[in-house]
Amino acid sequence: MTQETWWRLEAVARDADVAAATLWSAGAGGVEIRDGETFFEGADWVPVPDGMARLVAYFQGDLSGRRDELEAALAERGAELIALALFEDESWREGWRDYFVPRELSTRSTVGPPWLDFAPPEGGVRVVIDPGMAFGTGTHETTRLVAQLMDEELSRVDDAEVLDVGCGSAILSILALGLGASRAVGVDVDGEALVNARENVERNHGEGAAIELSTTPLGEVQGTYPIVLGNILAHILIAISEDLRARVSSGGVLLLSGIIEEKDAAVRDAFGGEGWTLEETRQDGEWIAHAWRRA
């Protein structure tokens, strides 16, 4: 059997979440964020400067010819690549599980992993997620923000259909069905993420659940939806703003998350205009979510 080859990348960044998303997009099989408050027994690294975080990412395959590409991608997000080298210790692949514990996802839901027993809020739903190689455990501020807004919207409407753009592990599609949506459609550019997402759907709702997942480009998605979700980084939201708005039905709501403070004004500019009202903004740390209503 051929031995798998893994590479270890180390970087420092002021915005660790944005840099981590860049590494996931580049094909990382795992990303750790280590700030100045993180304790690592026996660690001998140079301390991280104040206001910075250390990121350690693991990639499968040969990265010997990709250093310049990765360095440029990180630099574009204000991060600096420090080291890139072959790595043989794969204990990290399971170690992250120790830090994924159940937590509140929205007012009516709790999310957690399949290897732990946990209960939902009273009268609410339990969402079980094994993220695998996909982004989305419900522990990140961006996911919680859009989940809270969707929870409140679904409490006001009956049998709504939901379009989940950039669905990742399918956590929001699964939550939508649990909170009363009649159907959810999830699209993502990463076909491998959808393998894991389908497993999560079956784990929560069984075979034949009313959740459709595909790599269909957003511009080719048919129909409109009363609730459209976009939990993606701000520059991507802006790039696909026209397609996102086109998928929202009359009177429907577009819930956006993944917006850092310095990108908030640009997102408002991209999604505002005649026929659209920014009904609510919500913030958690440096992350902001928008709720836009179509006339």
LINQUI-V416800 format. One record per residue. N is the residue number from 1. SS is DSSP state (A for helix, B for strand, O for the rest). PHI is phi in radians with two decimals (999 if undefined). D_LAST is the distance of its C-alpha to the last C-alpha in Angstrom with 2 decimals. Layout:
BEGIN
N SS PHI D_LAST
N SS PHI D_LAST
END
This chain:
BEGIN
1 O 999 59.39
2 O -1.25 57.83
3 O -1.25 57.03
4 O -1.20 53.39
5 O -1.81 52.96
6 B -2.18 50.71
7 B -2.08 50.05
8 B -1.95 49.25
9 B -1.94 47.13
10 B -2.17 47.12
11 B -2.55 44.84
12 B -2.16 43.92
13 B -2.69 40.53
14 O -1.42 38.87
15 O -1.86 35.56
16 A -1.12 36.96
17 A -1.17 33.73
18 A -1.16 32.56
19 A -1.11 36.12
20 A -1.11 36.31
21 A -1.08 33.16
22 A -1.10 34.83
23 A -1.21 37.94
24 A -1.06 36.17
25 A -1.12 34.52
26 O -1.41 38.01
27 O 1.87 39.35
28 O -1.06 40.79
29 O -1.59 42.07
30 B -3.04 41.90
31 B -2.37 40.99
32 B -1.94 42.48
33 B -1.99 41.46
34 B -2.15 44.44
35 O -1.68 44.04
36 O -1.18 46.82
37 O -1.69 46.58
38 O -1.40 47.02
39 O -1.73 50.52
40 O -2.28 52.27
41 O -1.07 55.84
42 O 1.39 58.29
43 O -1.20 55.79
44 O -2.11 57.53
45 O -1.36 54.61
46 O -1.16 54.40
47 O -0.98 52.11
48 O -1.34 48.52
49 O -1.03 47.99
50 O -0.97 46.03
51 O 1.41 42.28
52 O -2.02 42.69
53 B -2.32 42.55
54 B -1.68 44.63
55 B -1.97 43.00
56 B -2.16 45.18
57 B -2.16 43.89
58 B -2.15 45.70
59 B -2.17 45.42
60 B -1.60 47.20
61 O 1.81 49.07
62 O -1.54 50.67
63 O -1.80 48.91
64 O -1.03 51.90
65 O -1.79 50.20
66 O -1.96 46.75
67 A -1.00 47.64
68 A -1.07 46.48
69 A -1.07 43.13
70 A -1.18 42.51
71 A -1.08 43.80
72 A -1.18 41.45
73 A -1.11 38.37
74 A -1.20 39.26
75 A -1.04 40.09
76 A -1.10 36.66
77 O -1.80 35.29
78 O 1.36 37.97
79 B -2.00 40.32
80 B -2.20 43.94
81 B -1.30 45.74
82 B -1.79 49.05
83 B -2.67 50.71
84 B -2.58 50.44
85 B -2.71 53.22
86 B -1.05 54.26
87 B -2.44 53.90
88 O -1.94 55.85
89 O -1.46 54.99
90 O -1.82 52.11
91 O -1.08 52.17
92 A -1.04 48.79
93 A -1.13 47.14
94 A -1.96 47.53
95 A -1.05 47.99
96 A -1.08 44.29
97 A -1.08 44.01
98 A -1.08 45.83
99 A -1.81 42.85
100 O -1.70 40.12
101 O -2.09 40.20
102 O -1.04 37.86
103 B -2.73 35.23
104 B -1.17 32.12
105 B -1.73 29.03
106 B -2.62 26.55
107 O -0.97 27.15
108 O -1.90 27.97
109 B -2.59 29.59
110 B -2.20 32.61
111 B -2.04 33.30
112 B -2.89 36.78
113 O -1.52 39.18
114 O -1.22 41.07
115 O -1.54 44.42
116 O -2.17 43.75
117 O -1.64 43.43
118 O -2.65 40.64
119 O -1.94 38.78
120 O -1.40 35.10
121 O -1.08 33.95
122 O -1.03 34.91
123 O 1.35 32.66
124 O -1.88 30.85
125 B -2.14 31.22
126 B -1.89 33.60
127 B -1.93 32.46
128 B -1.84 35.46
129 O -2.24 35.11
130 O -1.92 37.85
131 O -1.18 36.25
132 O 0.93 39.09
133 O -1.61 38.40
134 O -1.65 34.60
135 O -1.46 32.67
136 O 2.36 31.12
137 O -1.94 33.12
138 O 1.52 30.62
139 O -1.55 32.87
140 O -1.54 30.87
141 A -0.99 28.52
142 A -1.09 25.67
143 A -1.19 25.85
144 A -1.12 26.18
145 A -1.06 23.20
146 A -1.23 20.73
147 A -1.13 22.68
148 A -1.14 22.29
149 A -1.13 18.51
150 A -1.16 18.40
151 A -0.97 21.01
152 A -1.17 19.07
153 A -1.15 15.90
154 A -1.21 18.30
155 O -1.28 20.09
156 O -1.79 17.16
157 O -2.22 16.45
158 O -1.94 19.13
159 O 0.96 20.14
160 O -1.31 17.18
161 B -1.70 17.88
162 B -2.15 17.86
163 B -1.89 18.29
164 B -1.92 20.64
165 B -1.64 21.14
166 O 1.35 24.57
167 O -1.25 25.66
168 O 1.00 29.23
169 O -1.36 31.21
170 O 1.32 28.37
171 A -1.04 28.31
172 A -1.30 24.54
173 A -1.11 24.52
174 A -1.11 27.54
175 A -1.10 26.04
176 A -0.99 22.86
177 A -1.12 25.18
178 A -1.13 27.35
179 O -1.65 24.59
180 O 2.02 23.56
181 O -1.11 21.40
182 O -1.42 22.65
183 B -2.85 22.73
184 B -2.30 22.35
185 B -2.11 22.63
186 B -1.99 24.11
187 B -2.21 24.91
188 O -2.69 27.27
189 O -1.32 29.45
190 O -1.70 32.46
191 A -1.12 34.13
192 A -1.16 36.68
193 A -1.08 34.08
194 A -1.25 32.88
195 A -1.06 36.44
196 A -1.14 36.34
197 A -1.05 32.78
198 A -1.12 33.96
199 A -1.12 36.87
200 A -1.15 34.63
201 A -1.06 32.52
202 A -1.11 35.78
203 A -1.09 37.15
204 A -1.68 34.33
205 A -2.16 33.32
206 O 1.36 36.25
207 O -1.20 36.54
208 O 1.38 34.01
209 O -1.09 31.12
210 O -1.41 27.64
211 B -2.25 26.98
212 B -1.90 27.14
213 B -2.10 28.14
214 B -2.81 28.78
215 O -1.72 29.08
216 O -0.99 26.76
217 O -1.01 25.21
218 A -0.96 21.48
219 A -1.14 21.11
220 A -1.82 22.98
221 O -1.17 21.11
222 O -1.54 20.16
223 O 1.45 17.04
224 O -2.18 13.72
225 B -2.39 13.52
226 B -1.22 11.59
227 B -2.33 13.39
228 B -2.12 14.54
229 B -1.96 17.30
230 B -2.39 18.95
231 B -1.77 22.10
232 O -2.44 23.81
233 O -1.11 25.41
234 A -0.98 23.36
235 A -1.14 24.94
236 A -1.33 24.04
237 A -0.96 20.38
238 A -1.10 20.32
239 A -1.12 22.28
240 O -1.91 19.95
241 A -1.01 16.61
242 A -1.13 15.65
243 A -1.17 16.75
244 A -1.11 14.98
245 A -1.12 11.50
246 A -1.18 12.51
247 O -1.57 13.36
248 B -1.61 10.11
249 B -1.31 9.01
250 B -0.99 5.92
251 B 1.42 5.12
252 B -1.43 7.75
253 B -2.15 9.41
254 B -2.01 11.57
255 B -1.84 14.82
256 B -2.00 17.18
257 B -2.53 20.80
258 B 1.69 24.03
259 B -1.80 23.33
260 B -1.46 26.47
261 A -0.91 26.50
262 A -1.22 27.62
263 A -1.78 24.76
264 A -1.04 21.97
265 A -1.10 21.48
266 A -1.14 21.51
267 A -1.18 18.80
268 A -1.03 16.56
269 A -1.09 17.40
270 A -1.25 16.71
271 A -1.85 13.21
272 O -1.34 11.93
273 O 2.18 10.93
274 O -1.06 8.71
275 O 1.57 4.98
276 B -2.22 6.10
277 B -2.21 7.70
278 B -1.42 11.03
279 B -1.31 11.49
280 B -2.75 15.02
281 B -2.13 17.90
282 B -2.42 21.03
283 B -2.28 24.41
284 B -2.39 27.61
285 O 1.14 30.43
286 O -1.59 29.34
287 B -1.68 26.40
288 B -2.23 22.77
289 B -2.16 19.68
290 B -2.07 15.98
291 B -2.10 13.04
292 B -1.82 9.75
293 B -1.89 6.43
294 B -1.53 3.80
295 O -1.10 0.00
END
